[in-house]
Amino acid sequence: MIKHGFVLLLLLISMGAGAALPARYMQTTEDAAIWAQIGNNMKNVGTLRAGQIISVEPIAADYYEFKFGFGTGFIDKGHLEPVQGHQKVEDGLGDLNKPLSNQNLVTWKDTPVYNAPDAGSAPFGILAENLRYPILSKLKDRLKQTWYQVRIGNRLAYVSALDAQEDHGIPVLTYHHILRDEENTRFRHTSTTTSVRAFSNQMTWLRDMGYTTLTLYQLEGYVRNKMNLPARAVVITFDDGLKSVSRYAYPVLKQYGFKATAFIVSSRIKGHPQKWDPKSLQFMSISELQEIRDTFDFQSHTHFLHRIDGYRRPILLSRSYHNILMDFARSRRALAQFNPHVLYLSYPFGGYNATAVKAANDAGFHMAVTTVKGKVKPGDNPFLLKRLYILRTDSLETMSRLISNQPQG
């Protein structure tokens, strides 16, 4: 079954004490669908062609498990048979044990995968559309075309850059305040205030384009190379915890089944809901926060540090390490009534320094977001993550350009 001089790479996997059976190499008897967890969903992630050999882990079920991206793939046992004859264990290219490179490819269509970096080589299978998949390395063929080297079931395989793009990061969208046009008299010229109409149109566009909304827990998995995620993915965040979020953003997000994160200034949580007043900045109450928990995850925007000093600078920049650390810890405790996993921070007004970053880490946060413009990529400093603003005046074409998979300027 070895074609075009491709060296079959066989690598024995040690399974650890207590495992039922060691990994073994099996051969597909026909074209076989493969499945894997992508974000929160189990999806058909592609096909292996007949005659392909992959390393699988036998389990007590109707399917085998194998390594797929940063997670586990599944294949029906009925599509596989033991490899016939003696196969020498060999790692001819020396790449199977190489760590992943903080790079992914993204598929926008069903994408062919080959046994060698050559479109004339034997087809290995298909990767389904709307996937992010880790790249081991990039190389050029004799025609100077770029190929992505990937690993599927402990086999090296290759995807042409003509068929898939390099991943340029996940957009994390930032919102604050939302008002209806007719009631917005005070904040009409505030860039951080958007209209109900614009927000609804933007969420409708994301839904129509097939985007998945990620939690920050999933984004952490992406940053740390630990989770398989779709290509069309976005994170939606709201800073401050304003009442307009529960009044206007929540119904739209809930209608589309979207998830979002609200960074809450914990000292400003109200004991009881306030009567709606579009002319003032009102904050959500305990009951309002509880009511939107099915859609929103609550994370920290500090406790008392969301203020500016006399020079109109964030006060966090002038506070001591001990003061910042105590505030972060108090914020996490205050939010624990809504969420036992307060692991993420948004710096007030985007202000941070080395002291704040150290305090965030020491306080137990896993990641922190800034207001620096850009997308989040694997390997980024988890305490300096970038975000994007989509303004009230931005067209959907502008939004499309901002969040599409294009290189950052």
N, C-alpha and C positions, 0 to 999 in steps of 0.2 A: 504493500500500500504506500510505499515511500516514492514520491514523484519528484521530478525535476531536481534530483540531487539534494533535496531537503534533508537535513540531518534530524531524525526524530529525537526529540529531547525527552528523555525519561528521567524522572527524579523521584526517588523513593521518599515519601513523606513519613516522618516519625509521628506517631499518633499520641504519644503520652500514655502513661499508665491508666488503665481502666477503660480505654477505648475498646469498642467491640471488635473491630477489624481494622487492619492497616489499610491505608489508601492503596488503590490498585489502578492500573491502566486498563481501560475498556475501549472498545471500538464501536462506533455507531454502525448499525446494520442498515439504516435508512436515514433520510433527512429527518432530523429530530428537533422539535421545539424545545427551547430552554427558557426557564423562568427565574426571576430573582426579585428581591425586595428593592424597589426604587422609591426612596422617600418612605411614605406610609403605605404604599400600594404594592401588592404582588403583581408583576407584569410579565407578559411574554416579551423577553428581551432579545429574541433572535432565534436563529436556527443553526445547527451544526450539520454539515453535509455528510452524507453516507461515507463510511470508510475512514472517518477521523478518529484519532486516538486521544483521549483525555484522561487525566488522573481524577478518579472519583473516590468518595468515601462511602462505603456500603453502610446503610442504616436499615433499621427494621421498618421499612415503608415500601411503597410502590415506586419510589424514585431514588436516585442517587444524588448526593450533594457534590458540588465541585466549587473551586474558587472562581468567583466572578467579580472582577473589579475589587472593591474594598469589602465585599461581602460574600455571600454564598449563592450559587446558582443551583437549580434543580432540573433534573432530566429524568424522564420516565424510564424505568428499568427495561421495559419492553423494547426500547430502541437500541440497546447495547448488548454486546457479547464480550466474553473475555478475549484478550489479544491472543492470537494463535502463535504457538512456537515460542522460543526463547528470545526475549528482547534484552539487549544489553543496556544497562543503565548508563546513560551518557548525557553530558551537558555540553554539546558541541560548540555553542556560541558563548558560553560562560556568562550568560545574562540572567538566568532564571533566579539567581539569588540576589541580584542587584536591587537596591531599594528603589521605590518609585520616585519620580522626579519632580513632584509638585506640579505636574502638568496633566491636563486631561484633553481628550478630544471630545467634541460634541457632534451628535448625529441629528440631522434634520430630516433624514429619509432613511429607509432601510439601506444599510451600508455594507457592501461586500468586504469580507475579511479573507486574506490570502495566506498561504503557507510560506510564502517568501515575498520580499519586497519587489514584486514583479507581477504586473497585471496578467501575464501569461502563465503564472504559476498555478498550482492546484488550488481551487477555492476551499477555504476552511469552513466558511459559513457566512452568516449574515448577522450584523448587529442591528437591532430595531431602531426606528426613529425615536427622537426625543430622549436620548441617553447622554450622560456624561460618563466617560470611561478613561481610566488612568493610562497614561503613556509611560512606557519604560524609557524610550529614547526616540530621537528622530534621525533619519538617515536619508541619503540621496541615492537614487538608482543611476544607471549608466546614462540615462537621458536627463539627469539633474532634477528629476521629480522627487518631491519629498514624500517619505513614508513614515507612518507612526508605528513603532513597535509596541505591541500590547501582549498581555498574558491572559489566557483563558484556560481554566482547568489545568494549570501548570504546563501549558503549551505556549510557545512563542508564536505569535501571528502578526499580520501586518495589514494596516489600513492606509489607503492612498489619501494624501492630503487633497486630492481632487474630489474625494467622496465625503470628507468630513472636515470640520474646522477645528482649529485649536481653541480651547476654552479661554475666554478673556475675563471670566469672573462672574459672580452673581451680584445683581443690583439689590441694594438695601435701600428702599424708598423711605423718605422722612416726611412726616406730616406733623402738624401741631393743632391748629384751630380750624374748624369748618363751620361756615355760616351760609344761610340762604342769601342770595344776592339782595333781595328786597329788605332784609333786616340788618345787613352789614353797612352800618354808617360809620362806625368808629375804626374798623380794621381794614377798610377797603384798600389802603395803600401799604399794608403790612405784608411782606413777602411770605411770611410763615402762615398766613391765613388763606385758605382755599375755599372755593364755593362748593356747595352741595352738588350742584350740577356738574362742575368739573371733576370732582371726586367720583361721582357716580359714573360719568363717562369713562374715566380712566380705569375704574374697576371692571366696567363692561368690556372695555378693550382687552384687558388682561384675560378675562374669561373667554372672550371670543377667540383670542389667539392661543388658547390652550395652556396658559401659565398655571403652574402649581405655586401656592403660597407656602413658604417654609417657615418653621419655627426657628428661633435662635439655637435651640438644641440641635436641629438638623444643620444649621449653618456652621455650628462648631464642628460637627462631624465632617463637613466639607473642608473647613480650614485645616483640620488635623488629619486629613486623608483617612477617614474611618467610615465613610458612609456613601452608598450609591445614591445619586440624585438625578432627577430629570434634567434635560437641557433647558427646557422652558421653565425656569424657576425664578422666583422673586421673593424678597422678604419685605413685609410692610411694617413700618414702625411709626408710633406716635409718641412724641415727647410731651411731658408735663402732666398729663392726666386730666385734661380739660373736660368739662361737662358736655361740650359739643361732640366729643368723640362718641359717647354713649347715645346721644340724641340723634346724630346724623350719620356717623361712619358705621356704627354697629349694624343698623338694619341693612345697609348695602352689602357689607361684608358677609353677614349671615345669609342673606338671600343667595349669594354665590358660593356659599360653603367655604369662604376664604378664612385663613388664620392671620392674626396680626399680633404684634407686641406693643404694649403700652408701657413706656418708661414713666414711672410715677414718682412725683416729689412727695415722699411719704408724709411729711409734716403738714401737707395741704389737703389731705384726705378729710372730707367733711363728715361729721357725725350723722347728718340728715341731708337729704337732697334739698338744694336751693331752688327757689322759684326761678324759672328761666328768664334770663336777661341778656339779650344779645349785645348790649352795650358794655358789658363788663366781662372780665376773664373769670369764669367760674370753674371750680374744680369738682371732680366726681366725689360722691359720697360712698360710704361703705356699701350701702345697698345697691347703688348704681354699679359699682365695681363687681359685686357679686352677680348681678344680672347679666353681665356681658362675658362672664368667664368661659362660656362655651365657645367663644370666638377669640377672645383676647387672652394672651399670656401677660402677666404683670412682672416687670423687672424694675431695676432701680434707676432713678434720676437724682439720687442723693436724698437726704432728709432735710437739712437746713442750708445746704450749700448752693441752692439755686437762687443766687442773688449776685448783684454786681456792686463793686465798690464805688467810691467817689470819683474814680477815674474811668468809670464805665467799663471796668474789666471784671471778669468772673472772680468772685472772692476766693474760689478754690485755688487760684494761682498764688495767693498770698498766705494761705493757711499752712500750718506745720503738718508734718507727716502724722503726728499723733492725733491732731484735730481731724484730719481727713479720714484716718483709719477709723476713729470712733464714729464719725458721721456715717461712713459706709456700713459699718456693723449695725448701727441703729436703724438705718434704712432697711437692711435685710431682715432684721427682727420685726419691724413694723409691717412689712409686706408678707411675712410668713403666714398671716391669717388668710391670705388669698392664694398663696403659692408657696409650697414647701421647698421649691427649687429656685430661689432667687440667685441666679448665677451670672447675670449680665448687667452691665452698667452703661448708661449714656452720660457722658460728661456734660454738665450744665453749660449751655451756650457754646458747646464744642471746645471749652477751655481745658487744657491738660498740660502737665509738665512731668518731669521724671519723678517727682515726689508723688503726684497723683497716680501715676502708672504703678509705682511700687506699692502704694497703699491699696490700689484696686486688687492687685495680685495677692497681697498679704491678707486682705479682708475676705478672701475666698471666692472672688469673682473669677470666672473662666475667660470672659472676653469683655471688651468695652468698645463702644462705637463713638466716633467723632463726627464732626460736620465737614471733614475734608472730603472733597468731591472725588468720587471714583467707585470702583466695584471691589468686591471682596474676592481674593484668590487664595488657593491653598498655599500654606506656608507664610501668609501675611502675619505680622505681629498681631496676636489676638487682642491686644489692648489698644490698638490703634487702627481699628477697622474703619474703612471709608463708607460713605453713604451718598445718595443722590436725592436732590430735591426735584419734584415735578410741580411747577408753579401753576397757579390758577389760570394764568395767561398762556401757558404752554399748550400748543396744539397736540393732538394725538400723534401727528407725524414727528414732532419734537420728542415726545415721550418714547416713541418707537426707536428713534435714533439713540436716545440716552441709554435705554435698557437692552438694546440688541447686542448680539455677541460681536462687538467690534473692538479692535485694540484701543486702549485708553491713550489719550493724548498726553 
